[in-house]
Amino acid sequence: MDLSNDIEQLSLADLKAKTPADLLTMAEELEIENASSMRKGDMMFAILKDMAEEGV
């Protein structure tokens, strides 16, 4: 699953609408550490933080 185009358009509202499984898939593709042990809210913010650091 290639998320590169989807990730560029994501907002917090988009992330809230996703299932925890979808968020975990995204977090793993972004190589976020310990994603499988995070709660949904923590995963959302980790994804947003990673996107901000990459300048997406």
Helices and strands as residue ranges (DSSP letters): H 4-8, H 12-17, H 20-29, G 35-37, H 40-54
